[in-house]
Amino acid sequence: MGKHSSYDAIVAGAGHNGLTTACYLAKAGLKVLVVEKNDWIGGAAVSRSLHDGWTYSNCSYVCSLLRREIVRDLELPRFGLQVIPYEGGASFTKDGDYFAYMSDHDALRREIARHSSKDVDAYERFSQTVIRQCRFIRPFLLRNAPDPTSLKPRDISELLFLVKQAHGLGAKELGETLRFWSMSIGDFLDEHFETDLIKTHIAGAGIIGTGLGVYSPGTAYVLLHHYMGDVDGAIGAWGFARGGMGAISNALGAAFEEAGGEIVMGSGVDKFLVKGGKAVGVALENGDTYYAPIIASNMDVKRTFLKHMDQGVLPADFTKAVERFKIRGSSGKLNIALDSLPKFPAAPEGATFMRGDLHCSASLNELERAYDDWKEGYWSKDPYFDLLIPSQIDPTMAPQGKHMMTVFVQYAPYDLNVDGVRSGENWNDATRKAFADCVFDKIEQGCPDIRKHVVHAEVRSPWDIENEVGLTEGNIFQGELTFDQLLFNRPIPGYAQYDTPIDGMYIVGSSAHPGGGVMAAPGANAAREILRTIGKGKLMPKFAA
């Protein structure tokens, strides 16, 4: 298909949300172009072969929140998407013990009882609370966040829906919900459990990818954000996309192209073009220019408006609000090729929980100290990590008999402190190696011979992630998931419905409601808003009504 200069809509960035928006617009009959700075699509949901024979999901690594409604509507399995569920996980201690989390309810109760009889009942109460919170928030994921200051019928209707959902909780549960959304994961777990190891295993979901500590207010919701895919009944809601996370993006890309869409790769956006307060096109870094009356940015809100748009075209108060929006880099990543499956001596031979997420942190205080290091600009001396070996379930990730390991690490600063100077450019081969050595030291607590199995390791700092993927400071959520940056506050009060001060310009990535993770909800919601605005809203599926 030949390239044209004019389109009905242009999507900037071929991340999974941008591709989702593009799919729905193309399926509605629009002539759509996606422009992507890299030579591959996917953004952070990508599979890359960086060592011969191995495939890395080198940014996002677990398919946890992808909305099944979108998967069905876009027929992604027809384009090759297959999600393989995994079960369980474990946290290992320095003294050779472990806590195993298993999806089998009775097995999990027995494992909890091995550590504390009181915590068996505590886990039941904890689970019920989390499930209630997930059931409350889940209906809002594929709906617009209402503007509480608006008298438009749509906003009033959405506010009434919110009030109805809240009223259904009852006075006591509503109070608990408001409390839950604003409290720390540490305080929440301290109220339920007595065993440090159990609390710590659960707490990781409250800090992963977040510039907050376990005792920072708002981290209880971050845990909820990660749990929504786990409890909503979707088969394989937590699992590995066969072939790596790029399988999701590749399926979206194929669906888009089947609908008649075009993708131009190899050059990013230099500037969004605005004339008379209206979006008119994009100028690429290579000098090419494309025009359309609808421009959808899959980049985060800071990158979109502070780096790729003339400031004179934006209201000053909007620019200040974008500058205040919190996007902080706090995570590093190791992708590791292994010559064989490493041993975790504490785990029983053949334990199924070893095919899940593995950790070596034992107390909430340990996690809080790791956060303290990050605040000072250092990587954590005693880090928290989320370690998985997906090749145990998906053999396409490594040569036969060999394995691939992915390690997501908290905390790693974007502006690394070296001799009192904080800068992203302090990340170099030497500091990356030192960071990786620190992580390997921690892994050795559960897997003493890990270094003997390493064939190749890719080490990625927040600065590296920003420069390759385009995520500001390498923040995986395109903005912190704290209460002040959720619902009608995300990303900017008054602009929480994917629109912007520029007529025809939309934000479709994870900076928008409902936030980050490989969910595709922001992209689908934004497409609905765009189609509604141009009079084609009836072409969106009913799930996003």
N, C-alpha and C positions, 0 to 999 in steps of 0.2 A: 504494500500500500504506500503510495507516494505521500510525502510530507506537504502540508499546506502552511500558509502563514496565518490564516484566520480560522477560528474555531468557535463553537458555542460556549465551551468552558475549558479552562486549563487548570490542571492540578499540579502544584509544585511539590515534588517529593514523592517517590514511589515506595514509601513505607506502607505498612499494611492498612493504616487508616486512609491514606491518600488513595490507595488502590481500591478500597471499599467504596469510597465516595465516587471514584471514577466509574466503577462497575455500575452503580445505580443510575448515575447520570447517563451513561451510554445505553443502558437497558431501557431508559425512558426516551431514547431517540435522539439525544444530543450528540453532536460531533465533539468528541473530547480528546484532548491531548494531555498526557502526563510527561513532565520533564523531570529528569533525575540526574544528579551530579555524578554519581558513580557509574561504572560500566555494568552494573548489575542492579536489579530491583530488590526491594525488601527492607531497606533502611536497617533497623535493628533486628528485624525478623529475617535472618539470612543464613544460608548454609554456604560455607566456603571451604575449599580444599587448599589449606596452607602448608600441608606436609603430604607428600606423595602417598596416596592410598587412604588417607584419613579425611573425614569430613567433620568440620567444626560448626556447631551453632555458636558462632563466636561473639554474639551479643546476647539477645534473649535466648533462653535455652529450654524453657518448659512451656508447654501448651496448657495454660491453666484457666483462662477466662474467656477464650474465644466464644462468642455468643452462638449457641447452636441454631438460633433462629436465622442468623445471617448465613451460617454454613449451609443450612437447608435451602434458603431462598436463592443463594448464588450457586447452588449445586456444586460446592467445592469438591466433594468426593469424586465427582465425575471428572474433575481436572487433576486428580491424583492425590488429594489430601486424605491421609490415613493417620489417625491419632491412636497410638498404642498406650493404653493406660498402665501406670505403674502403681504399685501398692507399698505403702509404708515408708519407713525411714528409720534412722537411729542417731543417737548422740552418744559419743564415746568419751570416757573419762580417762584421766592420767593414770588411775590405779587399776585399769583393766576392766572396769564395769561398763555398762551401757544401759540406755533406755531405748527400747524399740517401739516405734509407733506402727501399728498394723491396722489395716482397714477392717479386718474381721473383728467385730465388736467384742465377742467373748475372749478372743486372744488378747485384745488390748486391755480388757479388764484384768486378766491374769497378770499381764506384764506390769500394769500400774500397781497391782496388789503386791508384786514382788518388791516394790520400792516403798509403798505406803498403803495401808488398808483404808485410811481416811481419804486418800486422793482418788480412790475408785468412785465414791459417791460425788466427790468434788468434780471429777471429770464429767459426770452426767449433768450436773448443774451448769458447768462451763459450756458444754455442747448445746444444751437447750438454749442458753442465752445467745450464743453465737448464731444458731439456726434462726431464732426469732429475729435477730438483727438482720440477717441475710434476707429473710422473707420480707422484711419491711423495706429494705433498700432496693431489692432486685427489680421491682416493677418500674423504678425510676431510671434504670440504665438505658433503656431504649425510648425514653421520653425526654422532651425538652425540659430544662430547669426553668421554672416559672420566674418571671420578674415580679417581685413583691411590690414594686412601685408602679406597675403598669395597670391600666384599666382596660387593656385590650381583652376581648372575650377569650382568646386563647390562653392568656396568662391567668385570667380569673378562673377559667376551667381547670388549668393545671394546679393552681393554688387550692382549689376546692378538692381536687383529687388528693393532694398532699394532706390537707386537713382531714379528709375522710380516712386515709390510711393511718394517720396519727390517732384519730379518734378510735379507730378499731383496736388500737393497742390497749386502751384503758388508761386511766390517770396514773396508776403506779408504774405500768410498763413504759408509758411515754416519758415519765421522769427518769427511769432507768436508761432509756434510749438516749436522751439528751446528755445524761451523765457519761454514758459509754462513749459517745462520739467525741467527747472532750477530754477523756482521761488517758493516762498512759497505759501501755500494755503491761508494764511492770506492776503498777498498782492493781490493775485488773486481775492479773495472775496471782499476786500476793493475797488477794481476797479469796481466792478459790483453793489454791494448792499449798502444801507444806514442803514438798520435795523440790529442791533447787534444780535438779537435773530435768525434771518434767517441765517445770516452769521455763527453763532456758530453751528446751527443745521447741516449745510452742512459741516463745517470744520472738524467735528469729523472723517470723512472718510479719511482725510489727515494725521491724527496722530495715528489712532488706530493701535496698535501693533508695533509702531515705536518709536525709541529713538530720536525723534525730536519734536520741538515745532511748533506751527502754523505759526510762522514767520521764521522758518528754511528753507533755500533754498532746493528745491527738494520735498517738501511735496505736491505740486500741483500734481506731478505725482503719489504720493501714493493715492490721491483721485481718480485719473484716474484708477489706478489699481483695486480699489474697485468698480468703476462704470462700468467696462467693461462687467460684467455679467448682469448688470441692463439694458443696452441699446442695446444689440446685438440681440434682438428679440427672444431670447430663452424663451419658455414658462416656467414659474417658475424659472427663473434664480436667483431670490432672494427668498429664501423660506426655509422651514424646511424639512429635510429628515425624513420621517415618521419612528418613532422609534429611532430618534436621528442620529447624524452624523456617528455613527458606522454602520448605514445601508449602507452607501457608501462603507466603507471598507469591510463589510461582503459580499456585492454583488461582489466586486472585488475578494475577496478571493474565493468565490464559483465559479466564472468564471475561475479563475486560476486552481483550483482543477479539474474542469470539463475538462480542457485542458491537464490534466495529471501532473500538478505541485504538489510539496510537500512543506509543511510548518512545520518547527520545532520550537516550542515555548519553553520559559522557561529559556533560556540562551543566553546572548548577546555575541557579538564578543569581544574576548580579543585582537586578533591581526589579521591583514590581512597578509597573507603569500606571500612573494615575493622571487623569486629566479632568479638570472641573469637578473634583470630588468623586469621580467614578473610576473604578478599575478598568483599564483598557488592554492590558497585556503584560508580558514578561520579557525582559531583556536578559539573555543568558551571558555567562562569562566568556563564551567563545565568540560573542558578537551577534549571534542569531537572535531574532526578535519574533515573537508570536503574539497574536492579538486575539482577545476574546472579551465579551462583556461580563463574564463570570470567571473569577480567579479564586481558587481554593488552595490555601497553603497548608500543607501537612507538616511544615516546620513549626517549632514551638513559637509561642507568642513573642518572646524576646527576640529570637532570630528573625522572625518575620518583620517586625515593626522597627526594631532598633538597628538592624544591620542591612536590611534590603529594601528600605523605603526612605524617601526624602522626608525628613522630620517636619518640614514646613507644611505638609499636606495633612498632618494629624493634629487634633486638638491637644493642647498642652497638658490638660489634666489626664487625658487618656495615656499619653506618653509617660507621664509620671507614674501612673498606675501600673503600666507594663514594667517600668524600671523596678517597682516595688515587688512585683510578682516573684515569689521565691522559687528559684531553680538552682539547687546546689548539688554539686558532684560529690558523691560519697562512696562510690563502689568501684572496685577493680575486678578484673576477670582473668582467669587462667584457663586456657584450652590446652589439653595435654594428650599427646599420643603415647600409648603404653604398649610395651612389647608383649604383655600378658596381663591377666587379671590380678591385681595386687591383693594381698591378704590383710584382713582386719582380724587379728587373732582372737579378740574378745567375742566375735560373732560366731554362733554355731555354724557348722559347715552347711552350705546350701540354704541359709536363711533367706527367705523371700524378701524381708525388709531391706536387704542389702541392694536391692534393685530400685530403691527409692532415694530420698535425699538424706545425706549423711553430714554429721556435724561433730565437732570436738570441743564444744563449749559447755561448761558445767554450772555456771551461776549467773544470775542477773547482774551482780556486781562486776563480774568479769566483762560482760557486755557493755556496761556503763563506763568502765575504764577504757575500753576500746574506743568508745565515743569521745572520751576526753582527749585521747591522742589526736583524733581527727580535728577537733576544735582548734588545736594548736598548730595544725597544718602538717601533721605527720601521719603516716599509715599506722594502723594499730599494731602495737608490739605483740599483742596477744589477740589476733583477729577472730571474728566470727566468719564462718564460711558456710555456703550451701554447696555441697559436693554431690555430683551425680555421675554415674557411669552408664550413659544411655545405650552404649553398644551391647550391654547385657540383654537388652530388649530389642534393640534395632541393630541388627548385624550389618546394615548398609553403612554404618558410620566408620568402620575400621576394617582392615584386611582380616581374613579368617584367622581366628585364634588370638587376635590382638584387640585392643580396646581403646576407647576414647573417653577421657574424663573432662568434665567441665566444673570449674570452681568459681563461684561468685562470692566476692569478698567484701565484707564490711570491717573496717572503714578504710577508704583511700581518698585523700583530698585531691581536689582539682588543682589548687594552688599549693604545690608541695613546698614545704619549709626546708630550705637548705641554708644553714649558717645565718638564720634570721631573715632570709629573703624568700618571700612566697611567690611562686610563679609556676604556671603550667609547664613552662619550658624547662623547669628543673627535672621533669620526667625525661630520662635518657636511658641508654642501655645499662649504665651502672646502677641507677636508682630502680629501674624495673627489675634487674636481677636481685638487688637487695630486698625489694618488696616480695618477689617470688620466693626467695630463700626463707623469709619470715613466714610465708604461708605454708611452705613445705615443712618447716619445723613444726607448725601446728598440726598439719595432717599426720605427721609421724606419731603423734600421741595415740592415734587409732590404727595407723597403718605404718609400722616402723620401717618397712622396706620400700616405701613409695619411690624414693629417688632411684632405686635400682631398675625400676621399670620404665622410666621416662625416656622416650625416644626423641620427643620434640615438645617444646612448650611455647605457646604464644602468650605473652604477658601484656595486658591492656590496662592502662590507667584511665581515669575519667578524661584526662586531656587527650589521650589517644582515641577514645570513643567519640569525643566531640569532633575531632578532626576528620575521622573517617565517616561517621554516620551523620553528623550535623546536629546531635543533641547537645544543647547548651550545657556546659560543664559535665557532659556525659550522664546527665540525670535521666534515668530510664522512664520516668513518669511525665516528662516534660513539665515538671512543676510539682512541688510537694503536695501530698494528699492530706493536708491539715484542714480543720473545719473552716478556717478563714479563706480557703481556696477550693471549696467544694460547692456543688449545686449552683445557685444563682450568683455565687462569688467567683466562679471559675470561667475564664481566667480573670475577667474584670467585671465588677458590678455594672449592670446595664448592658453588658455585651456577653451574656452567658448563653446565647442561643445561636452561636456560631457566626453571627454577623459582626461587623466592625464599623468604625466611623466612615470607612470608604464604601460607597455604594457598589455592590457587586463583588466585594472582597469578603472571603469567609475563612475562618480557622477550622480545620477539620481534623487536627491531630489530638494528641493526648493532653495538650494544654487546656482543651475544652472539656466540658462535661461528657461522661462521668469520670474522666481521668485515664491514667496509664495502665499498662499491661497489654498483652496481645489479646485485645477484647473486640476490636473493630466497631464498638458501639459509637464512639465519637464520629467515625467516618460515615456510618449509616445514618445517624441522627442529622449530621450536617447535610447529607444528600437530601434527606427529607425536607429540611428547611429551604435548601436551594430550589428544589422542585416546587414546593409550595409557593415560594416567592414568584416564580415565573409561571404559575398557573398549572403546573403538572403534578401537584401533590398527590392526586389520586393514583398515580402510577407507582407509588411506594407501597410495599406490602403492609397488611393490616397489623403485623406485630409492631410496627413503628408508627402506629397512628397516634 
